[in-house]
């Protein structure tokens, strides 16, 4: 919260607490990921009775953590890999401050180097925080971007990058894919593959499959729209230990009930809402937040004929899922070099996208490393469109190219996860994507695949839609909501905005 130009979005007005009502409403939150936990927090803190239903045995959704037992009896901390808690993730960090006002469960990562197939490296270390100087310095000190490249940029086509407004950017660029947009503005090929491809694949999409509007919004969030910078924090222990177990205890202290290992099959809308569960223990309630992944939402809506707006149901059915991603976690019997960064992003080295050295930041991995003298290394492959049995071997070969010191190391333990449950952000998706509000006034949606016309992405989109879903139900009951914060909803520079508007008028 260091950016004085961050945008504040006022809380809906109303009664201070549900205790002022004749009857306290009961809400069922379906999904215990970031979106569902944010919704539960927003509701419980206003005195609403809340039940959270989660089909997994743990909380956190795609940022969940759990423990597995190895063949030799060792307890292995597991999760789905690297997640960056950027400083401009205001609403997510606000939720986490409920369990630690100083956010001591997070630790700063000062750099996130990128390396391409030719060995050229970019770094975010030491960038100025003031936009647009941050982006300009990053570009000019990059080995893939030269001053002459700046002169060759198509200023008219590039204008939207400098003057993003939300939701206007979607009307302007959502029809176009990110790769075509970057080619149209004459962005240098090497820089395109190294810098922007890494951002694109963080959405589990190749640049040709990602909306140009999403790319421009990301550029706004992380570069030109915020002075928080690209330095981020990571959890200093496995996600369950650092984040979700403490948050569960906090919410339980406010009366929230958790039901894990339970799937919701549908919502009945009779005289009172009823949530049907595969456990047979249905729950009657006054409100529902559906904070699931895309497939889960589609399945629940399919089983809820009372949610009978055909146009809305079609929008839910049309939601897409991104290509699968693979996480390969390796416990090696020898260490990587001591100067290796916690995270390394790669471009032009398929199928590898990211290398994480977990003992640099995660407590459980650090303890294992100290005890054995080895390293815990994680390899990521995003947007896996080619199914090959040798994927793990190819990722490992790339590791040996980058970190030759572990060539020949013995793999003490190995875990491989392949998942396909992230939302798609393809060209043209935005207009049809369902919003937080639904045709039923007491049913809300939340999640990183749900449309909200604010400049947020990834985990912060999940948290913001969760808070917004809570605000929607609180407003329905006449209770005051919660203020939200984002980076500015439009470009910070008035001169750049005017230039972009003039270029747009010339195009017309």
VOGU-3710 file (C-alpha; in Angstrom, 3 decimals, decimal comma):
1> xxxxxxxxxx> 0,000/0,000/0,000  2,857/2,392/-0,758  1,417/3,797/-3,989  -0,387/7,068/-3,170  -2,256/6,862/-6,489  -3,835/3,489/-5,862  -7,584/3,486/-6,432  -10,051/3,009/-3,577  -13,500/1,596/-4,301  -15,952/2,567/-1,556
11> xxxxxxxxxx> -17,809/-0,025/0,470  -21,546/-0,343/-0,194  -23,421/1,384/2,660  -25,727/-0,352/5,128  -26,143/-1,591/8,664  -22,882/-2,181/10,544  -23,589/-5,830/11,366  -26,058/-8,634/10,716  -26,972/-8,608/14,401  -29,073/-5,522/13,636
21> xxxxxxxxxx> -31,388/-7,675/11,481  -34,352/-9,624/12,793  -32,724/-12,860/11,549  -29,054/-13,451/10,857  -28,599/-14,626/7,229  -26,789/-17,882/6,511  -24,561/-18,116/3,436  -22,932/-21,193/1,922  -19,612/-20,524/0,183  -18,804/-23,289/-2,296
31> xxxxxxxxxx> -15,037/-23,488/-2,719  -12,281/-22,955/-0,180  -9,731/-21,320/-2,471  -8,666/-17,690/-2,326  -11,977/-16,423/-3,752  -14,116/-18,456/-1,370  -12,020/-17,576/1,667  -12,176/-13,865/0,791  -15,974/-14,107/0,482  -16,210/-15,988/3,785
41> xxxxxxxxxx> -14,026/-13,365/5,490  -16,099/-10,478/4,171  -19,362/-12,084/5,277  -18,251/-13,415/8,667  -16,783/-10,067/9,683  -20,235/-8,538/9,243  -21,859/-11,163/11,468  -23,291/-13,382/8,718  -23,345/-17,127/9,461  -21,116/-18,892/6,943
51> xxxxxxxxxx> -20,495/-22,479/5,853  -17,562/-23,173/3,529  -17,715/-26,358/1,448  -14,498/-27,563/-0,199  -14,193/-30,758/-2,219  -10,474/-31,183/-1,431  -9,173/-32,201/1,975  -7,318/-28,883/2,316  -8,008/-25,182/1,775  -6,375/-22,761/-0,651
61> xxxxxxxxxx> -7,561/-24,198/-3,968  -4,792/-23,927/-6,544  -2,651/-22,277/-3,862  -3,287/-25,096/-1,397  -0,678/-27,077/0,487  -0,653/-30,585/1,893  1,704/-33,312/3,144  2,496/-36,621/1,462  4,384/-39,638/2,787  7,330/-40,952/0,759
71> xxxxxxxxxx> 8,144/-44,657/0,433  10,827/-44,317/3,097  8,372/-42,707/5,513  9,580/-39,132/5,000  6,918/-36,438/5,222  6,998/-34,288/2,082  5,442/-30,821/1,994  3,611/-30,407/-1,318  1,782/-27,730/-3,262  1,228/-26,778/-6,882
81> xxxxxxxxxx> 4,259/-24,556/-7,070  5,448/-20,985/-7,191  2,971/-18,158/-6,524  4,092/-14,532/-6,404  2,358/-12,257/-3,890  2,952/-8,915/-5,586  2,791/-5,746/-3,499  -0,129/-4,448/-5,593  -2,278/-7,437/-4,623  -4,042/-5,174/-2,141
91> xxxxxxxxxx> -7,203/-7,201/-1,550  -5,422/-10,539/-1,184  -2,895/-9,072/1,198  -5,697/-7,359/3,129  -7,254/-10,784/3,744  -3,920/-12,211/4,895  -3,470/-9,333/7,347  -6,343/-10,869/9,310  -3,877/-13,494/10,530  -0,736/-11,331/10,686
101> xxxxxxxxxx> -0,910/-7,566/10,338  2,776/-7,421/9,403  2,516/-10,218/6,820  5,498/-11,946/8,391  4,447/-15,193/6,703  5,699/-13,664/3,434  9,304/-13,078/2,470  10,575/-10,767/-0,247  12,194/-12,047/-3,423  14,417/-9,295/-4,731
111> xxxxxxxxxx> 14,839/-10,636/-8,248  13,210/-12,896/-10,792  15,753/-13,361/-13,587  14,727/-14,487/-17,059  16,943/-16,411/-19,460  16,282/-17,329/-23,090  17,540/-20,087/-25,356  20,626/-18,055/-26,316  21,564/-17,435/-22,695  20,507/-13,769/-22,676
121> xxxxxxxxxx> 19,276/-12,687/-19,264  16,851/-10,058/-18,059  16,422/-8,994/-14,469  13,972/-6,938/-12,434  16,532/-6,117/-9,754  17,109/-2,439/-9,042  14,387/-1,059/-11,305  13,024/2,382/-10,420  9,472/2,160/-9,137  8,083/5,270/-10,801
131> xxxxxxxxxx> 6,129/4,621/-14,025  6,927/4,912/-16,897  10,604/5,088/-15,930  10,471/1,512/-14,597  9,406/0,071/-17,969  11,823/2,268/-19,903  14,836/1,261/-17,774  13,860/-2,412/-17,974  13,658/-2,220/-21,759  16,854/-0,242/-22,299
141> xxxxxxxxxx> 19,051/-2,384/-20,065  17,671/-5,632/-21,523  20,005/-7,540/-23,882  16,989/-8,209/-26,103  15,936/-4,571/-26,497  17,978/-1,728/-27,954  17,428/2,024/-28,226  16,832/1,631/-31,969  14,021/-0,813/-31,141  12,296/1,927/-29,173
151> xxxxxxxxxx> 12,451/4,207/-32,218  10,945/1,481/-34,421  7,911/0,882/-32,236  4,603/1,682/-33,899  3,444/4,405/-31,508  -0,115/4,410/-32,814  -0,564/0,666/-32,397  1,256/0,691/-29,038  -0,825/3,527/-27,581  -3,164/1,196/-25,637
161> xxxxxxxxxx> -0,198/-0,115/-23,607  0,552/3,383/-22,366  -3,034/4,353/-21,582  -4,856/1,282/-20,328  -8,302/1,845/-18,894  -10,470/-0,891/-17,433  -12,875/-2,027/-18,796  -12,254/0,075/-21,925  -9,136/-1,867/-22,897  -11,251/-4,998/-23,421
171> xxxxxxxxxx> -13,532/-3,221/-25,870  -10,454/-2,102/-27,744  -8,163/-5,152/-27,746  -9,965/-8,290/-26,590  -10,621/-9,398/-30,171  -6,863/-9,607/-30,806  -4,332/-12,142/-29,545  -1,250/-10,982/-27,635  1,247/-12,270/-30,191  -0,409/-10,409/-33,068
181> xxxxxxxxxx> -0,617/-7,236/-31,008  3,107/-7,325/-30,187  3,951/-7,940/-33,840  1,699/-5,029/-34,865  3,597/-2,625/-32,629  6,984/-3,887/-33,929  8,036/-5,126/-30,523  11,457/-6,789/-31,020  11,203/-10,536/-31,454  13,798/-11,526/-28,852
191> xxxxxxxxxx> 12,283/-9,285/-26,183  8,813/-10,516/-27,096  9,811/-14,124/-26,530  11,705/-13,505/-23,305  9,677/-10,902/-21,418  6,107/-11,013/-22,675  6,001/-14,760/-23,264  6,813/-15,310/-19,591  3,871/-13,101/-18,621  1,607/-14,806/-21,134
201> xxxxxxxxxx> 2,442/-18,263/-19,927  1,703/-17,215/-16,358  -1,881/-17,298/-17,651  -1,161/-20,841/-18,901  -1,397/-19,688/-22,503  0,865/-19,225/-25,463  0,905/-15,575/-26,634  -1,173/-16,597/-29,654  -3,898/-17,891/-27,331  -4,004/-14,984/-24,874
211> xxxxxxxxxx> -6,181/-11,907/-25,277  -4,178/-8,779/-26,099  -6,406/-6,934/-23,629  -5,250/-9,243/-20,824  -1,625/-8,651/-21,817  -2,128/-4,869/-21,820  -3,880/-5,048/-18,449  -0,972/-7,028/-17,021  1,459/-4,431/-18,356  -0,629/-1,782/-16,589
221> xxxxxxxxxx> -0,845/-3,697/-13,295  2,824/-4,588/-13,041  4,546/-1,725/-14,891  2,849/1,473/-16,025  -0,121/1,505/-13,652  1,579/0,935/-10,319  4,587/2,197/-8,428  4,630/-0,889/-6,199  7,171/-2,417/-8,569  7,808/-5,953/-9,753
231> xxxxxxxxxx> 9,406/-7,123/-6,527  7,144/-9,678/-4,918  6,836/-11,829/-1,809  6,450/-15,582/-1,416  5,129/-17,698/1,431  7,953/-18,687/3,781  6,441/-22,113/4,482  4,124/-24,515/2,724  0,849/-22,749/1,936  -1,235/-24,705/4,449
241> xxxxxxxxxx> 1,141/-23,875/7,300  1,839/-20,254/6,357  -1,573/-19,138/5,128  -4,654/-21,287/5,194  -4,548/-23,145/8,521  -4,157/-19,826/10,396  -6,913/-18,225/8,304  -9,199/-21,187/8,973  -8,652/-20,756/12,701  -9,392/-17,033/12,406
251> xxxxxxxxxx> -12,630/-17,667/10,513  -13,716/-20,423/12,869  -13,295/-17,945/15,712  -15,929/-15,873/13,895  -18,334/-18,794/13,623  -17,483/-20,091/10,137  -17,993/-23,844/9,661  -15,793/-25,765/7,213  -16,805/-28,930/5,363  -13,838/-30,417/3,479
261> xxxxxxxxxx> -13,892/-33,479/1,251  -17,439/-32,602/0,161  -18,635/-31,792/-3,380  -21,675/-29,671/-4,217  -23,945/-31,131/-6,881  -26,462/-28,324/-7,293  -28,385/-25,420/-5,794  -32,165/-25,472/-5,434  -33,924/-22,112/-5,501  -37,284/-23,070/-3,938
271> xxxxxxxxxx> -38,747/-20,849/-1,237  -35,270/-20,921/0,340  -31,932/-21,740/-1,232  -30,700/-25,267/-0,644  -27,207/-26,506/-1,470  -27,107/-30,204/-2,409  -23,953/-32,099/-1,428  -22,663/-35,518/-2,413  -22,426/-36,332/1,304  -26,218/-36,175/1,537
281> xxxxxxxxxx> -26,041/-33,408/4,130  -27,809/-30,616/2,239  -27,659/-27,070/3,600  -30,502/-24,552/3,622  -29,352/-20,966/3,392  -30,162/-17,377/2,460  -27,280/-16,877/0,054  -24,705/-18,788/-1,966  -21,260/-17,885/-3,311  -20,039/-20,250/-6,032
291> xxxxxxxxxx> -16,258/-19,875/-5,838  -15,148/-22,969/-7,731  -12,985/-23,653/-10,757  -14,581/-23,475/-14,207  -15,492/-27,151/-14,491  -16,940/-27,158/-10,972  -19,074/-24,105/-11,704  -20,365/-25,610/-14,931  -21,223/-28,867/-13,181  -23,093/-27,091/-10,356
301> xxxxxxxxxx> -25,022/-24,838/-12,750  -25,928/-27,937/-14,774  -27,398/-29,436/-11,613  -29,291/-26,266/-10,679  -32,270/-25,936/-13,033  -33,761/-23,231/-10,830  -31,004/-20,869/-11,970  -33,027/-20,604/-15,141  -31,755/-17,601/-17,102  -30,824/-19,271/-20,406
311> xxxxxxxxxx> -28,481/-16,502/-21,524  -26,566/-16,607/-18,256  -26,359/-20,398/-18,315  -24,962/-20,216/-21,838  -22,259/-17,794/-20,676  -21,222/-20,180/-17,914  -21,221/-23,120/-20,334  -19,002/-21,183/-22,774  -16,231/-20,582/-20,231  -12,998/-22,192/-21,360
321> xxxxxxxxxx> -10,202/-23,985/-19,539  -6,542/-23,225/-20,221  -4,176/-25,959/-21,432  -2,723/-28,220/-18,732  0,382/-27,422/-16,733  2,922/-29,767/-15,166  4,884/-29,327/-11,949  7,833/-31,651/-11,276  9,264/-31,403/-7,760  12,615/-33,086/-7,125
331> xxxxxxxxxx> 14,450/-33,738/-3,881  18,106/-34,010/-5,008  21,026/-35,402/-3,022  23,319/-32,524/-3,967  22,765/-28,765/-3,790  22,471/-26,216/-6,544  25,068/-23,460/-6,431  24,599/-21,013/-3,581  24,138/-18,041/-5,926  21,167/-19,555/-7,758
341> xxxxxxxxxx> 18,062/-17,344/-7,575  14,927/-18,678/-5,872  13,125/-18,382/-9,228  14,299/-18,425/-12,813  11,933/-17,811/-15,705  12,873/-19,285/-19,075  11,969/-18,456/-22,663  12,821/-20,440/-25,757  13,675/-23,568/-23,742  10,616/-25,757/-24,181
351> xxxxxxxxxx> 9,092/-27,446/-22,340  10,600/-25,657/-19,311  9,099/-22,358/-18,140  10,327/-21,919/-14,588  12,856/-23,312/-12,109  12,291/-22,822/-8,381  14,826/-23,599/-5,651  12,565/-24,138/-2,690  15,092/-24,111/0,142  15,744/-20,454/-0,693
361> xxxxxxxxxx> 12,366/-19,491/0,776  10,213/-22,421/1,991  10,808/-23,595/5,562  10,130/-27,299/5,005  12,491/-27,478/2,017  15,166/-25,534/3,910  14,965/-27,995/6,793  15,266/-30,969/4,421  18,201/-29,337/2,648  20,006/-28,590/5,925
371> xxxxxxxxxx> 19,461/-32,148/7,107  20,585/-33,902/3,904  22,856/-31,446/2,108  20,655/-31,600/-0,995  18,289/-29,251/-2,801  14,557/-29,224/-3,446  14,057/-28,052/-7,028  10,790/-27,562/-8,883  10,325/-27,465/-12,648  7,242/-25,954/-14,305
381> xxxxxxxxxx> 5,850/-26,440/-17,783  2,881/-24,212/-18,577  0,375/-24,496/-21,429  1,242/-28,104/-22,227  -0,430/-28,679/-25,578  1,675/-31,642/-26,682  1,147/-34,820/-24,694  4,434/-36,723/-24,576  5,586/-39,455/-22,217  9,078/-37,978/-22,064
391> xxxxxxxxxx> 7,995/-34,543/-20,778  9,623/-35,071/-17,384  12,889/-36,203/-18,967  12,944/-33,181/-21,252  12,311/-30,806/-18,353  15,117/-32,459/-16,405  17,474/-32,083/-19,385  16,737/-28,359/-19,431  17,539/-28,181/-15,727  20,947/-29,732/-16,412
401> xxxxxxxxxx> 21,578/-27,129/-19,152  20,872/-24,290/-16,732  22,204/-25,837/-13,497  24,940/-28,264/-14,616  26,107/-28,744/-11,029  23,188/-31,126/-10,399  23,811/-33,274/-13,459  24,246/-36,775/-12,099  22,522/-35,988/-8,800  20,347/-38,743/-7,395
411> xxxxxxxxxx> 16,634/-38,023/-7,148  15,761/-38,973/-3,569  12,063/-38,151/-3,958  9,979/-36,996/-6,908  6,429/-35,760/-7,264  4,791/-34,836/-10,590  1,480/-32,976/-10,820  -0,466/-32,445/-14,043  -3,554/-30,250/-13,756  -6,003/-28,694/-16,178
421> xxxxxxxxxx> -8,265/-26,419/-14,135  -7,167/-22,840/-14,807  -9,504/-20,415/-16,607  -8,890/-19,488/-20,228  -8,325/-15,844/-21,252  -8,462/-16,208/-25,007  -9,305/-13,444/-27,494  -13,007/-12,643/-27,388  -13,676/-14,317/-24,025  -14,137/-11,204/-21,923
431> xxxxxxxxxx> -17,533/-10,011/-23,172  -19,207/-13,350/-22,501  -17,517/-14,139/-19,205  -20,022/-14,251/-16,302  -19,761/-11,558/-13,657  -19,941/-11,723/-9,860  -23,685/-11,003/-9,877  -26,027/-13,658/-11,288  -29,719/-13,577/-12,268  -30,562/-14,704/-8,722
441> xxxxxxxxxx> -30,076/-11,836/-6,240  -28,751/-14,127/-3,496  -26,347/-16,187/-5,628  -22,915/-14,742/-6,442  -19,883/-16,004/-8,349  -16,216/-15,579/-7,438  -12,907/-16,796/-8,794  -10,064/-15,816/-11,091  -12,158/-16,774/-14,133  -15,028/-14,438/-13,207
451> xxxxxxxxxx> -15,308/-11,038/-14,840  -14,818/-7,984/-12,697  -14,159/-4,669/-14,396  -11,178/-3,687/-12,275  -7,433/-3,924/-13,039  -6,713/-7,204/-11,231  -5,245/-10,529/-12,335  -4,448/-14,048/-11,137  -4,632/-14,451/-7,326  -5,704/-10,837/-6,902
461> xxxxxxxxxx> -8,615/-11,349/-9,290  -9,701/-14,310/-7,161  -9,496/-12,300/-3,937  -11,206/-9,230/-5,412  -14,133/-11,212/-6,804  -14,474/-12,949/-3,431  -14,684/-9,651/-1,566  -17,057/-8,347/-4,240  -19,307/-11,398/-3,893  -19,471/-10,796/-0,151
471> xxxxxxxxxx> -20,309/-7,133/-0,785  -23,076/-8,144/-3,187  -24,773/-10,361/-0,600  -24,200/-7,892/2,234  -25,862/-5,183/0,143  -28,753/-7,575/-0,576  -29,265/-7,952/3,195  -28,841/-4,211/3,841  -25,446/-4,595/5,550  -22,397/-2,431/4,867
481> xxxxxxxxxx> -19,697/-3,949/2,698  -15,918/-3,686/2,499  -13,761/-1,147/0,705  -11,559/-2,507/-2,086  -8,288/-1,209/-3,512  -6,630/-1,621/-6,898  -3,980/-0,012/-9,014  -5,449/2,988/-10,881  -8,229/2,010/-13,288  -6,579/4,023/-16,060
491> xxxxxxxxxx> -3,069/5,023/-17,123  -1,287/7,295/-14,675  -0,005/9,790/-17,244  -2,517/12,331/-18,514  -0,211/13,126/-21,442  -0,038/9,474/-22,489  -3,805/9,121/-22,135  -4,363/12,138/-24,339  -1,893/10,795/-26,890  -3,645/7,429/-26,939
501> xxxxxxxx> -7,028/9,107/-27,319  -5,736/11,228/-30,219  -4,295/8,144/-31,951  -7,596/6,349/-31,474  -9,487/9,221/-33,036  -7,075/9,246/-36,001  -7,693/5,528/-36,537  -11,434/6,174/-36,608
//
